[in-house]
Amino acid sequence: MTVKNAFKSAMSPTLINKAKTLRYDLDVLRYGLGFYRRFVRNAAFPSNNGQSQLEARLIFNAHSLEKGLSHLDFRPGFGKKAVLNLTEIMNRWQKNGYPNEAFGYVEALAVLKAYQQKHESLNKPLPDFFVSSTTLFAEQIAAADSSRAGARREATQLHIGGNGSYADVITSRCSIRDYSDEPVNIDAVKRAGELALKAPSVCNRQPARLHIITNTALIHELLQVQGGMLGYADPPVLLLVISKMSTMLNPTELHEAYIDGGVYSMALLGALEAEDLGACPLNTMFGRKQESKIRDLLQLPDDDALIMFIAVGHKLKVDSHPVSRRKSLNEVISVHS
């Protein structure tokens, strides 16, 4: 018998479990600190001028403008903060000599051209902040392909009776923020939630849970805290996906609740699309004050990790939504043979 085994045999099971818990506590701190350091080194924080980081900020601000361009009730002259952020980052991009053909930079130029064209189509003058901040990029904007960005207005695609294939559902799904007045059948939402249970989870522990919110006053209060639907009417139904941290077994699963919750959420978005319901995922990346408010409003226990809200409603016959172009296959897939 080894010294270790002899020592363990002399300890009570309770003491052994306490010792393991203490070790796990220390491991969580160690893993968490390592993640924190790696995150700070690599995240697209304002002072980070790496190509990947600047591209992320370009895409973020370009998408902000796309959402404004997709509004059915368009507001000319919107987006001052996003436009100024975008052109400031484009200046930094040029100073660092990064390629003009990179996805994020091309999207930035395309959305700025779409912004110009939208105002021209309505015979509205461009705001002064746009004209002054884009002067250095005027030729590049003029040569950009505006069809790559901005808003797309099109008839909605339906999957009556669940006849759409998986590819049909995934390719036709987009984030819908404007909804019709048709009441949402909660049974349809429940069916989608049940279908999403087919999503895999670590060792089949199934940590995801789904909250369905139909109280209009509560929906409004939650979305005022969340902030992602400002400028849009409140949806008739709001979902919240959470993940139970009590299903995690050891320190290496520090982030697993969020991964499994995300997998369930993606399956849920597809299932809602298959039910012909429009949906828009809304992040729950909150500071302490926001998260505390959300937890109080829904009386959520400490065990619940917030994954995402999802706005849900029936689609309009003709919808306007951001183009949200995706990167090419070669940009996201690596083959190791």
Backbone as numpy.savetxt, mean C-alpha at the origin, in Angstrom:
# Nx Ny Nz CAx CAy CAz Cx Cy Cz
25.93 -38.19 29.67 25.08 -37.00 29.67 25.96 -35.75 29.67
25.66 -34.84 28.79 26.43 -33.61 28.71 26.10 -32.72 29.90
26.99 -31.75 30.13 26.77 -30.80 31.22 25.47 -30.03 30.98
25.22 -29.68 29.70 24.01 -28.94 29.38 22.76 -29.74 29.72
22.76 -31.04 29.30 21.61 -31.88 29.57 21.43 -32.13 31.05
22.53 -32.28 31.76 22.46 -32.50 33.20 21.88 -31.27 33.90
22.28 -30.11 33.42 21.78 -28.87 34.00 20.28 -28.73 33.75
19.86 -29.09 32.49 18.45 -28.98 32.16 17.60 -29.97 32.94
18.14 -31.19 33.17 17.38 -32.19 33.89 17.16 -31.81 35.35
18.04 -30.95 35.84 17.93 -30.51 37.23 16.96 -29.35 37.40
16.55 -28.77 36.29 15.64 -27.62 36.33 14.19 -28.07 36.14
13.28 -27.35 36.75 11.86 -27.64 36.56 11.42 -27.13 35.20
10.35 -27.73 34.61 9.85 -27.24 33.32 9.51 -25.75 33.35
8.98 -25.27 34.45 8.64 -23.85 34.57 9.88 -22.98 34.46
10.94 -23.40 35.14 12.19 -22.63 35.10 12.82 -22.67 33.71
12.72 -23.82 33.05 13.25 -23.95 31.69 12.52 -23.00 30.74
11.19 -22.94 30.86 10.40 -22.06 29.99 10.71 -20.60 30.25
10.95 -20.26 31.53 11.30 -18.88 31.84 12.65 -18.51 31.24
13.60 -19.47 31.30 14.92 -19.23 30.71 14.83 -19.06 29.20
13.99 -19.90 28.55 13.81 -19.78 27.11 13.18 -18.43 26.74
12.20 -18.02 27.53 11.54 -16.75 27.27 12.51 -15.58 27.39
13.39 -15.64 28.39 14.40 -14.60 28.56 15.33 -14.56 27.36
15.74 -15.74 26.88 16.60 -15.81 25.71 15.88 -15.25 24.48
14.59 -15.60 24.33 13.81 -15.10 23.20 13.67 -13.58 23.27
13.46 -13.05 24.48 13.37 -11.60 24.64 14.63 -10.92 24.14
15.76 -11.47 24.52 17.05 -10.90 24.10 17.25 -11.05 22.59
16.81 -12.19 22.04 16.94 -12.41 20.60 16.09 -11.41 19.81
14.86 -11.14 20.31 14.00 -10.16 19.64 14.67 -8.79 19.61
15.28 -8.41 20.72 16.00 -7.13 20.77 17.15 -7.11 19.77
17.86 -8.23 19.70 19.01 -8.30 18.79 18.56 -8.27 17.34
17.54 -9.07 17.01 17.04 -9.08 15.63 16.43 -7.73 15.27
15.68 -7.16 16.22 15.04 -5.87 15.97 16.05 -4.77 15.75
17.12 -4.77 16.53 18.17 -3.76 16.37 18.87 -3.93 15.03
19.11 -5.19 14.63 19.73 -5.44 13.33 18.86 -4.96 12.19
17.55 -5.20 12.30 16.62 -4.74 11.27 16.58 -3.21 11.24
16.54 -2.60 12.42 16.51 -1.14 12.51 17.72 -0.53 11.79
18.90 -1.08 12.05 20.12 -0.55 11.43 20.08 -0.70 9.92
19.64 -1.88 9.45 19.58 -2.12 8.01 18.54 -1.22 7.35
17.42 -1.01 8.04 16.36 -0.16 7.51 16.84 1.28 7.38
17.47 1.80 8.40 17.96 3.18 8.38 19.01 3.37 7.30
19.86 2.36 7.09 20.89 2.46 6.05 20.29 2.53 4.65
19.18 1.83 4.45 18.68 1.62 3.09 17.38 2.33 2.74
16.63 2.80 3.72 15.34 3.41 3.43 15.49 4.71 2.65
14.43 5.08 1.95 14.44 6.30 1.12 14.15 7.53 1.96
14.97 7.74 2.99 14.84 8.93 3.82 15.30 10.16 3.02
14.87 11.35 3.40 15.16 12.55 2.59 16.62 12.78 2.27
17.53 12.42 3.17 18.94 12.70 2.94 19.66 11.60 2.16
18.95 10.51 1.84 19.58 9.40 1.13 19.49 9.65 -0.37
20.63 9.83 -1.02 20.66 10.16 -2.44 21.00 8.97 -3.33
20.83 7.75 -2.82 21.05 6.58 -3.65 20.02 6.52 -4.77
20.37 5.86 -5.87 19.47 5.81 -7.02 18.14 5.15 -6.66
18.19 4.01 -5.99 16.97 3.30 -5.63 16.09 4.15 -4.71
16.74 4.87 -3.78 15.99 5.68 -2.83 15.34 6.88 -3.51
16.08 7.55 -4.39 15.50 8.70 -5.10 14.38 8.23 -6.03
14.56 7.06 -6.64 13.51 6.54 -7.52 12.23 6.27 -6.74
12.38 5.73 -5.53 11.20 5.48 -4.70 10.44 6.77 -4.41
11.17 7.84 -4.15 10.53 9.12 -3.85 9.90 9.73 -5.11
10.53 9.50 -6.26 9.93 9.95 -7.52 8.59 9.24 -7.74
8.57 7.93 -7.56 7.35 7.16 -7.78 6.26 7.57 -6.79
6.65 7.78 -5.54 5.69 8.17 -4.50 4.99 9.48 -4.87
5.76 10.48 -5.25 5.18 11.78 -5.56 4.44 11.77 -6.90
4.94 10.98 -7.86 4.23 10.86 -9.13 2.87 10.22 -8.92
2.81 9.22 -8.05 1.53 8.55 -7.79 0.56 9.48 -7.07
1.10 10.34 -6.22 0.25 11.33 -5.56 -0.45 12.22 -6.59
0.29 12.63 -7.61 -0.30 13.44 -8.68 -1.29 12.62 -9.51
-0.97 11.36 -9.74 -1.88 10.49 -10.49 -3.24 10.40 -9.80
-3.23 10.27 -8.49 -4.49 10.18 -7.75 -5.31 11.46 -7.93
-4.64 12.61 -7.87 -5.34 13.87 -8.08 -5.90 13.99 -9.49
-5.15 13.50 -10.47 -5.60 13.55 -11.86 -6.78 12.62 -12.11
-6.92 11.60 -11.28 -7.99 10.62 -11.47 -9.31 11.03 -10.81
-9.30 12.11 -10.03 -10.52 12.54 -9.34 -11.62 12.84 -10.35
-12.80 12.30 -10.10 -13.95 12.62 -10.95 -14.31 14.10 -10.83
-14.12 14.64 -9.63 -14.32 16.06 -9.39 -12.95 16.74 -9.39
-12.40 16.92 -10.59 -11.03 17.40 -10.72 -10.89 18.84 -10.22
-9.79 19.08 -9.52 -9.54 20.42 -8.95 -8.29 21.01 -9.62
-8.44 21.93 -10.57 -7.28 22.53 -11.24 -6.33 23.20 -10.25
-5.04 23.10 -10.53 -4.05 23.73 -9.69 -3.69 22.96 -8.43
-4.14 21.71 -8.34 -3.85 20.91 -7.15 -2.38 20.46 -7.16
-1.95 19.89 -6.06 -0.69 19.15 -6.02 0.58 19.96 -5.87
0.53 21.11 -5.24 1.73 21.94 -5.12 2.86 21.19 -4.42
2.56 20.56 -3.31 3.59 19.86 -2.55 4.22 18.74 -3.37
3.38 17.95 -4.06 3.89 16.83 -4.84 4.74 17.30 -6.02
4.29 18.36 -6.70 5.04 18.88 -7.84 6.41 19.41 -7.39
6.42 20.18 -6.32 7.69 20.73 -5.83 8.61 19.64 -5.33
8.06 18.64 -4.65 8.88 17.51 -4.21 9.46 16.78 -5.41
8.62 16.55 -6.41 9.04 15.80 -7.59 10.18 16.50 -8.31
10.04 17.79 -8.56 11.08 18.50 -9.30 12.36 18.66 -8.48
12.23 18.76 -7.15 13.43 18.83 -6.31 14.20 17.53 -6.38
13.50 16.41 -6.37 14.16 15.10 -6.46 14.74 14.90 -7.85
14.04 15.37 -8.87 14.57 15.27 -10.23 15.88 16.05 -10.37
15.97 17.20 -9.71 17.23 17.95 -9.70 18.35 17.14 -9.07
18.07 16.50 -7.95 19.07 15.67 -7.28 19.44 14.47 -8.15
18.46 13.93 -8.84 18.70 12.81 -9.75 19.71 13.21 -10.83
19.49 14.38 -11.43 20.38 14.86 -12.49 21.78 15.13 -11.94
21.87 15.73 -10.77 23.18 16.04 -10.19 23.99 14.79 -9.89
23.30 13.69 -9.60 23.99 12.44 -9.31 24.28 11.63 -10.58
23.82 12.13 -11.72 24.12 11.47 -12.99 23.39 10.17 -13.21
22.23 9.99 -12.58 21.47 8.76 -12.76 20.78 8.75 -14.12
20.48 7.57 -14.67 19.97 7.48 -16.05 18.55 8.02 -16.21
18.35 8.78 -17.28 17.03 9.35 -17.55 16.01 8.30 -17.97
16.49 7.11 -18.38 15.57 6.06 -18.82 15.09 5.17 -17.67
15.52 5.44 -16.45 15.08 4.66 -15.31 13.58 4.80 -15.11
12.93 3.76 -14.64 11.48 3.72 -14.52 10.92 4.93 -13.77
11.45 5.21 -12.60 10.90 6.28 -11.77 11.03 7.65 -12.41
12.14 7.89 -13.09 12.35 9.19 -13.72 11.41 9.35 -14.92
11.25 8.29 -15.70 10.33 8.32 -16.83 8.90 8.58 -16.36
8.52 7.93 -15.23 7.18 8.13 -14.68 6.98 9.57 -14.21
8.01 10.15 -13.63 7.93 11.53 -13.17 7.66 12.48 -14.33
8.40 12.31 -15.41 8.20 13.16 -16.59 6.81 12.95 -17.18
6.38 11.69 -17.22 5.08 11.36 -17.82 3.93 11.98 -17.04
4.01 11.94 -15.72 2.90 12.46 -14.92 2.88 14.00 -14.97
4.05 14.61 -15.07 4.09 16.06 -15.21 3.49 16.49 -16.56
3.74 15.71 -17.60 3.13 16.02 -18.89 1.62 15.80 -18.83
1.18 14.73 -18.16 -0.25 14.46 -18.01 -0.93 15.60 -17.24
-0.23 16.15 -16.26 -0.73 17.29 -15.49 -0.93 18.49 -16.40
0.08 18.75 -17.25 -0.02 19.85 -18.23 -1.23 19.65 -19.13
-1.32 18.46 -19.71 -2.37 18.19 -20.69 -3.77 18.25 -20.08
-3.90 17.83 -18.83 -5.21 17.89 -18.18 -5.68 19.34 -18.06
-4.77 20.22 -17.66 -5.14 21.63 -17.54 -5.44 22.23 -18.91
-4.64 21.86 -19.91 -4.87 22.37 -21.27 -6.22 21.91 -21.79
-6.60 20.65 -21.52 -7.86 20.11 -22.02 -9.06 20.82 -21.41
-8.87 21.36 -20.21 -9.95 22.09 -19.52 -9.85 23.59 -19.72
-8.84 24.00 -20.52 -8.59 25.43 -20.77 -8.33 26.18 -19.46
-7.56 25.53 -18.59 -7.21 26.11 -17.31 -5.71 26.43 -17.29
-5.32 27.57 -16.75 -3.90 27.92 -16.71 -3.13 27.02 -15.74
-1.89 26.73 -16.07 -1.05 25.99 -15.14 -0.70 26.88 -13.96
-0.67 26.34 -12.76 -0.33 27.17 -11.60 1.12 27.65 -11.68
1.39 28.79 -11.08 2.73 29.37 -11.12 3.79 28.43 -10.57
3.46 27.69 -9.51 4.46 26.80 -8.91 4.88 25.71 -9.89
3.96 25.28 -10.74 4.28 24.25 -11.72 5.22 24.82 -12.78
4.87 25.98 -13.31 5.67 26.59 -14.37 7.09 26.88 -13.90
7.22 27.47 -12.71 8.55 27.86 -12.22 9.40 26.66 -11.85
8.80 25.61 -11.32 9.60 24.47 -10.85 9.96 23.50 -11.96
9.27 23.54 -13.10 9.54 22.59 -14.18 10.32 23.19 -15.34
10.74 24.43 -15.21 11.44 25.11 -16.32 12.65 24.33 -16.81
13.46 23.81 -15.89 14.67 23.08 -16.26 14.38 21.77 -17.00
13.14 21.29 -16.86 12.80 19.98 -17.44 11.80 20.11 -18.58
11.59 21.33 -19.07 10.55 21.58 -20.06 10.70 20.70 -21.30
11.92 20.57 -21.83 12.13 19.78 -23.04 11.88 18.30 -22.76
12.33 17.81 -21.61 12.12 16.41 -21.27 10.63 16.11 -21.07
9.92 17.03 -20.44 8.48 16.84 -20.23 7.75 16.82 -21.57
8.13 17.72 -22.47 7.49 17.80 -23.78 7.67 16.50 -24.57
8.81 15.83 -24.37 9.09 14.60 -25.10 8.56 13.35 -24.40
8.00 13.51 -23.22 7.54 12.36 -22.44 6.26 11.76 -23.00
6.04 10.49 -22.67 4.83 9.78 -23.08 3.82 9.84 -21.94
2.84 10.72 -22.06 1.89 10.94 -20.96 0.94 9.75 -20.75
0.88 8.83 -21.72 0.00 7.67 -21.55 0.53 6.72 -20.48
1.79 6.90 -20.11 2.39 6.04 -19.08 1.88 6.39 -17.68
1.35 7.56 -17.51 0.99 8.02 -16.16 -0.32 8.80 -16.21
-0.70 9.35 -15.06 -1.93 10.13 -15.00 -3.12 9.25 -14.66
-4.26 9.52 -15.29 -5.50 8.81 -14.98 -5.99 8.04 -16.20
-6.69 6.95 -15.92 -7.30 6.15 -16.98 -8.79 6.09 -16.71
-9.58 6.48 -17.67 -11.04 6.46 -17.55 -11.56 5.37 -18.47
-12.25 4.37 -17.89 -12.68 3.24 -18.70 -13.87 2.55 -18.06
-14.60 1.79 -18.88 -15.72 1.00 -18.38 -15.18 -0.09 -17.46
-15.88 -0.34 -16.38 -15.43 -1.35 -15.43 -15.63 -2.75 -16.01
-14.72 -3.65 -15.64 -14.82 -5.04 -16.05 -15.48 -5.85 -14.93
-16.44 -6.68 -15.31 -17.16 -7.47 -14.32 -16.86 -8.95 -14.50
-16.99 -9.69 -13.40 -16.74 -11.13 -13.40 -18.00 -11.81 -12.88
-19.06 -11.72 -13.66 -20.37 -12.19 -13.21 -20.32 -13.67 -12.83
-20.80 -13.96 -11.62 -20.88 -15.36 -11.18 -19.54 -16.00 -10.94
-18.51 -15.21 -10.77 -17.20 -15.79 -10.50 -16.58 -16.49 -11.70
-16.94 -16.05 -12.93 -16.45 -16.73 -14.13 -15.06 -16.29 -14.56
-14.54 -15.22 -13.99 -13.23 -14.74 -14.40 -12.12 -15.68 -13.95
-11.12 -15.91 -14.82 -9.97 -16.71 -14.42 -9.11 -15.91 -13.44
-8.15 -16.58 -12.83 -7.25 -15.89 -11.91 -6.53 -14.75 -12.63
-6.07 -15.03 -13.85 -5.37 -13.99 -14.62 -6.31 -12.83 -14.94
-7.57 -13.13 -15.26 -8.54 -12.06 -15.54 -8.73 -11.18 -14.31
-8.88 -11.82 -13.15 -9.13 -11.08 -11.92 -7.93 -10.20 -11.57
-6.72 -10.76 -11.64 -5.52 -10.01 -11.26 -5.25 -8.85 -12.22
-5.41 -9.09 -13.52 -5.08 -8.05 -14.49 -6.15 -6.95 -14.55
-7.39 -7.27 -14.21 -8.43 -6.25 -14.25 -8.57 -5.50 -12.93
-8.03 -6.04 -11.85 -8.15 -5.38 -10.55 -7.31 -4.11 -10.53
-7.89 -3.06 -10.02 -7.14 -1.83 -9.76 -7.77 -1.18 -8.53
-7.08 -0.23 -7.96 -7.58 0.42 -6.76 -8.68 1.40 -7.12
-9.89 1.11 -6.66 -11.08 1.92 -6.93 -11.39 2.76 -5.70
-11.52 4.07 -5.91 -11.76 4.99 -4.79 -13.13 5.67 -4.85
-13.79 5.59 -6.01 -15.13 6.17 -6.16 -16.12 5.03 -6.34
-17.25 5.10 -5.63 -18.20 4.00 -5.63 -19.61 4.48 -5.97
-20.42 3.55 -6.47 -21.81 3.86 -6.77 -22.63 3.87 -5.49
-23.90 4.24 -5.60 -24.79 4.28 -4.45 -25.41 2.92 -4.14
-25.12 1.92 -4.95 -25.71 0.59 -4.74 -25.23 0.00 -3.40
-26.15 -0.45 -2.57 -25.75 -1.03 -1.28 -24.88 -2.27 -1.47
-23.93 -2.45 -0.58 -23.04 -3.60 -0.64 -23.65 -4.75 0.16
-23.73 -5.89 -0.48 -24.20 -7.10 0.19 -23.08 -7.64 1.09
-23.28 -7.60 2.38 -22.23 -8.03 3.31 -21.91 -9.51 3.12
-22.87 -10.29 2.66 -22.60 -11.71 2.40 -21.53 -11.86 1.31
-21.53 -10.94 0.34 -20.51 -10.99 -0.71 -19.12 -10.69 -0.12
-19.07 -9.74 0.81 -17.80 -9.43 1.48 -17.33 -10.63 2.30
-18.27 -11.28 2.98 -17.92 -12.46 3.78 -17.43 -13.60 2.90
-18.05 -13.76 1.73 -17.58 -14.80 0.81 -16.15 -14.53 0.38
-15.87 -13.26 0.11 -14.50 -12.88 -0.27 -13.53 -13.16 0.88
-13.95 -12.81 2.10 -13.10 -13.07 3.26 -12.85 -14.54 3.47
-13.87 -15.36 3.19 -13.72 -16.82 3.34 -12.80 -17.38 2.26
-12.97 -16.90 1.02 -12.12 -17.38 -0.07 -10.66 -17.04 0.21
-10.42 -15.87 0.79 -9.05 -15.44 1.09 -8.38 -16.32 2.13
-9.17 -17.07 2.88 -8.60 -18.00 3.87 -7.78 -19.10 3.20
-7.95 -19.27 1.89 -7.14 -20.23 1.15 -5.69 -19.77 1.03
-5.43 -18.51 1.35 -4.05 -17.99 1.30 -3.18 -18.77 2.30
-1.94 -19.06 1.94 -1.07 -19.79 2.86 -0.60 -18.94 4.03
-0.23 -19.60 5.09 0.34 -18.91 6.26 1.39 -19.83 6.87
2.26 -19.27 7.68 3.36 -20.03 8.25 2.80 -21.20 9.07
3.18 -22.41 8.67 2.76 -23.64 9.38 1.25 -23.70 9.58
0.50 -23.09 8.65 -0.96 -23.09 8.68 -1.54 -22.51 9.97
-0.83 -21.53 10.55 -1.32 -20.95 11.81 -2.39 -19.89 11.61
-2.56 -19.41 10.39 -3.66 -18.54 10.01 -3.88 -17.37 10.98
-2.93 -16.46 11.05 -3.06 -15.35 12.00 -4.01 -14.23 11.56
-4.38 -14.19 10.28 -5.17 -13.07 9.77 -6.59 -13.09 10.30
-7.12 -11.91 10.59 -8.51 -11.73 10.99 -9.07 -10.54 10.21
-10.38 -10.55 10.00 -11.01 -9.51 9.17 -12.12 -8.82 9.94
-12.03 -7.48 10.02 -13.08 -6.65 10.60 -13.85 -6.00 9.45
-15.19 -6.13 9.47 -16.05 -5.52 8.46 -16.81 -4.38 9.13
-16.61 -3.16 8.64 -17.19 -1.97 9.27 -18.20 -1.34 8.32
-19.44 -1.21 8.79 -20.50 -0.61 7.97 -21.09 0.64 8.61
-20.76 0.91 9.86 -21.24 2.10 10.55 -20.64 3.34 9.90
-21.48 4.18 9.29 -20.98 5.30 8.49 -20.19 6.31 9.32
-20.65 6.57 10.55 -19.94 7.53 11.40 -18.57 6.98 11.78
-18.50 5.67 12.07 -17.24 5.05 12.44 -16.28 5.01 11.26
-16.80 4.70 10.08 -15.97 4.70 8.87 -15.35 6.08 8.67
-16.16 7.11 8.81 -15.66 8.48 8.60 -14.57 8.81 9.62
-14.78 8.45 10.86 -13.79 8.77 11.89 -12.49 8.01 11.67
-12.60 6.75 11.30 -11.41 5.93 11.03 -10.61 6.50 9.85
-11.31 6.90 8.80 -10.62 7.40 7.61 -10.04 8.79 7.82
-10.61 9.55 8.72 -10.02 10.84 9.06 -8.66 10.62 9.74
-8.54 9.56 10.51 -7.27 9.23 11.16 -6.31 8.63 10.14
-6.82 7.73 9.30 -5.97 7.05 8.32 -5.45 8.02 7.25
-6.32 8.87 6.73 -5.89 9.94 5.84 -5.74 9.60 4.37
-5.96 8.36 3.96 -5.71 7.98 2.58 -6.87 8.20 1.62
-8.04 8.60 2.15 -9.19 8.82 1.27 -9.65 10.28 1.28
-8.77 11.16 1.75 -9.13 12.57 1.78 -9.40 13.07 0.35
-10.50 13.79 0.19 -10.87 14.25 -1.13 -11.85 13.33 -1.83
-12.07 12.14 -1.28 -13.04 11.19 -1.82 -14.18 11.03 -0.83
-15.35 10.63 -1.34 -16.46 10.31 -0.45 -16.12 9.04 0.33
-16.64 8.93 1.53 -16.40 7.72 2.34 -17.00 6.50 1.64
-16.31 5.37 1.69 -16.86 4.15 1.09 -18.00 3.60 1.93
-18.90 2.82 1.33 -19.99 2.23 2.12 -19.55 1.17 3.10
-18.42 0.53 2.80 -17.88 -0.51 3.68 -16.38 -0.30 3.82
-15.89 -0.50 5.02 -14.45 -0.40 5.28 -14.02 -1.68 5.98
-12.96 -2.29 5.49 -12.43 -3.50 6.09 -11.11 -3.19 6.80
-10.82 -3.93 7.82 -9.51 -3.87 8.47 -8.99 -5.29 8.62
-7.83 -5.54 8.05 -7.15 -6.82 8.23 -6.14 -6.67 9.36
-6.21 -7.58 10.31 -5.22 -7.60 11.38 -4.59 -8.99 11.41
-3.51 -9.12 12.12 -2.83 -10.41 12.24 -2.48 -10.64 13.70
-2.76 -11.84 14.18 -2.57 -12.17 15.59 -1.10 -12.49 15.89
-0.47 -11.63 16.69 0.91 -11.88 17.07 1.03 -13.08 18.01
-0.08 -13.47 18.64 -0.05 -14.62 19.55 0.15 -15.94 18.82
0.09 -15.93 17.47 0.34 -17.15 16.70 1.82 -17.33 16.36
2.65 -16.38 16.72 4.09 -16.46 16.42 4.81 -17.18 17.56
5.79 -18.03 17.21 6.39 -18.94 18.18 7.77 -18.54 18.68
8.56 -17.88 17.84 9.93 -17.61 18.26 10.43 -16.30 17.65
11.58 -15.82 18.10 12.06 -14.50 17.68 12.28 -14.34 16.18
12.60 -15.44 15.47 12.82 -15.32 14.03 11.53 -14.98 13.28
10.39 -15.07 13.95 9.12 -14.75 13.34 8.65 -13.33 13.68
9.60 -12.49 13.98 9.32 -11.11 14.40 8.41 -10.39 13.41
8.59 -10.63 12.10 7.81 -9.94 11.08 6.77 -10.84 10.41
6.67 -12.08 10.83 5.83 -13.05 10.13 4.35 -12.70 10.18
3.89 -12.11 11.27 2.48 -11.73 11.35 2.13 -10.75 10.23
3.04 -9.84 9.91 2.79 -8.86 8.85 2.86 -9.52 7.47
3.77 -10.48 7.32 3.88 -11.18 6.03 2.62 -11.99 5.77
2.19 -12.78 6.75 1.00 -13.59 6.57 -0.25 -12.73 6.40
-0.31 -11.62 7.14 -1.43 -10.70 6.98 -1.47 -10.09 5.60
-0.28 -9.80 5.05 -0.20 -9.25 3.69 -0.61 -10.26 2.64
-0.22 -11.52 2.83 -0.62 -12.57 1.88 -2.14 -12.73 1.89
-2.73 -12.74 3.08 -4.19 -12.83 3.18 -4.85 -11.62 2.51
-4.29 -10.44 2.72 -4.88 -9.22 2.17 -4.88 -9.23 0.65
-3.80 -9.71 0.04 -3.75 -9.77 -1.41 -4.78 -10.76 -1.94
-4.91 -11.89 -1.25 -5.94 -12.86 -1.65 -7.33 -12.25 -1.50
-7.53 -11.46 -0.45 -8.82 -10.81 -0.21 -9.14 -9.80 -1.32
-8.15 -9.02 -1.75 -8.37 -8.05 -2.82 -8.80 -8.76 -4.11
-8.17 -9.88 -4.41 -8.57 -10.66 -5.58 -9.96 -11.23 -5.44
-10.30 -11.69 -4.23 -11.62 -12.26 -3.99 -12.72 -11.20 -4.07
-12.42 -9.99 -3.61 -13.39 -8.89 -3.74 -13.61 -8.54 -5.21
-12.53 -8.55 -5.99 -12.64 -8.30 -7.42 -13.51 -9.37 -8.08
-13.33 -10.62 -7.68 -14.13 -11.71 -8.23 -15.60 -11.56 -7.88
-15.90 -10.85 -6.80 -17.29 -10.56 -6.41 -17.80 -9.27 -7.07
-17.01 -8.72 -7.99 -17.35 -7.47 -8.69 -17.49 -6.29 -7.75
-16.71 -6.29 -6.68 -16.67 -5.17 -5.75 -15.39 -4.37 -5.97
-15.52 -3.06 -6.03 -14.35 -2.21 -6.11 -13.69 -2.11 -4.75
-12.38 -2.03 -4.73 -11.66 -1.99 -3.45 -10.37 -1.20 -3.59
-9.96 -0.61 -2.49 -8.71 0.14 -2.46 -8.00 -0.12 -1.14
-6.79 -0.73 -1.17 -6.04 -0.93 0.07 -5.52 0.39 0.61
-5.60 0.55 1.91 -5.16 1.78 2.59 -4.22 1.39 3.72
-3.03 1.98 3.72 -2.00 1.50 4.64 -2.31 1.84 6.10
-1.69 1.07 6.97 -1.80 1.31 8.42 -0.41 1.59 9.01
0.40 2.29 8.24 1.74 2.67 8.71 1.62 3.94 9.55
1.26 3.75 10.81 0.92 4.87 11.67 2.00 5.17 12.70
2.00 6.43 13.14 2.72 6.76 14.36 1.92 6.29 15.56
2.49 6.44 16.74 1.83 5.93 17.95 0.47 6.55 18.18
0.36 7.86 17.96 -0.90 8.55 18.23 -2.01 8.05 17.32
-1.70 7.92 16.01 -2.69 7.43 15.06 -3.12 6.01 15.40
-2.13 5.15 15.64 -2.45 3.75 15.92 -3.29 3.62 17.19
-2.94 4.40 18.20 -3.70 4.36 19.45 -5.15 4.76 19.21
-5.36 5.76 18.36 -6.72 6.22 18.06 -7.51 5.12 17.35
-6.88 4.47 16.38 -7.54 3.38 15.65 -7.89 2.25 16.60
-6.96 1.89 17.47 -7.20 0.80 18.43 -8.35 1.16 19.37
-8.40 2.40 19.80 -9.48 2.82 20.69 -10.83 2.78 19.99
-10.88 3.25 18.74 -12.14 3.29 18.01 -12.72 1.90 17.77
-11.83 0.93 17.53 -12.29 -0.43 17.23 -12.11 -1.39 18.41
-11.61 -0.87 19.53 -11.39 -1.69 20.73 -10.55 -2.92 20.41
-9.42 -2.69 19.75 -8.55 -3.79 19.35 -7.60 -4.16 20.48
-7.39 -5.44 20.71 -6.45 -5.87 21.75 -5.00 -5.67 21.31
-4.12 -5.71 22.26 -2.68 -5.52 22.02 -2.12 -6.58 21.07
-2.77 -7.72 21.04 -2.34 -8.86 20.22 -2.47 -8.60 18.72
-3.29 -7.63 18.33 -3.60 -7.40 16.92 -2.56 -6.51 16.26
-1.88 -7.05 15.23 -0.99 -6.25 14.40 -1.81 -5.70 13.23
-1.80 -4.39 13.05 -2.59 -3.77 11.98 -1.90 -4.02 10.63
-2.64 -4.57 9.68 -2.07 -4.87 8.36 -2.49 -3.83 7.33
-3.80 -3.70 7.10 -4.28 -2.67 6.18 -5.78 -2.49 6.30
-6.24 -1.28 5.98 -7.66 -1.04 5.72 -7.90 -1.31 4.24
-9.16 -1.64 3.91 -9.56 -1.78 2.51 -10.93 -1.12 2.35
-10.99 -0.08 1.53 -12.26 0.56 1.20 -12.97 -0.31 0.17
-14.29 -0.49 0.34 -15.04 -1.40 -0.53 -16.37 -0.76 -0.93
-16.75 -0.94 -2.18 -18.04 -0.49 -2.67 -18.27 -1.00 -4.08
-19.46 -0.78 -4.60 -19.73 -1.18 -5.98 -19.09 -0.20 -6.95
-18.60 -0.74 -8.05 -17.93 0.07 -9.06 -18.94 0.93 -9.82
-18.47 2.09 -10.26 -19.23 2.90 -11.19 -19.18 2.24 -12.57
-20.13 2.56 -13.43 -20.12 1.98 -14.77 -18.88 2.40 -15.54
-18.48 3.65 -15.34 -17.23 4.15 -15.92 -16.40 4.70 -14.77
-15.18 4.20 -14.65 -14.33 4.57 -13.52 -13.10 5.34 -14.00
-12.63 6.23 -13.15 -11.37 6.94 -13.39 -10.41 6.57 -12.28
-9.25 6.07 -12.66 -8.28 5.64 -11.65 -6.86 5.89 -12.14
-5.89 5.97 -11.23 -4.51 6.19 -11.65 -4.02 5.07 -12.57
-3.16 5.42 -13.50 -2.58 4.42 -14.39 -1.74 3.43 -13.59
-0.94 3.93 -12.67 -0.13 3.07 -11.79 0.64 2.01 -12.59
1.44 2.47 -13.53 2.19 1.55 -14.38 3.14 0.70 -13.55
3.29 -0.56 -13.95 4.17 -1.49 -13.25 5.53 -1.58 -13.95
6.53 -1.95 -13.18 7.87 -2.13 -13.75 7.89 -3.35 -14.67
8.91 -3.42 -15.51 9.03 -4.53 -16.45 9.52 -5.79 -15.73
9.30 -6.91 -16.38 9.71 -8.20 -15.83 11.19 -8.22 -15.48
12.02 -7.69 -16.37 13.46 -7.72 -16.16 13.92 -6.90 -14.95
13.10 -5.94 -14.56 13.45 -5.08 -13.42 13.17 -5.74 -12.07
12.33 -6.75 -12.05 11.90 -7.30 -10.76 12.23 -8.77 -10.56
12.61 -9.48 -11.62 12.85 -10.92 -11.50 14.32 -11.25 -11.76
14.88 -12.05 -10.86 16.23 -12.57 -11.03 16.17 -14.08 -11.06
16.82 -14.69 -12.02 16.84 -16.15 -12.16 18.20 -16.67 -11.75
18.24 -17.59 -10.80 19.49 -18.19 -10.33 19.53 -19.62 -10.82
20.36 -19.89 -11.83 20.39 -21.23 -12.41 21.76 -21.87 -12.25
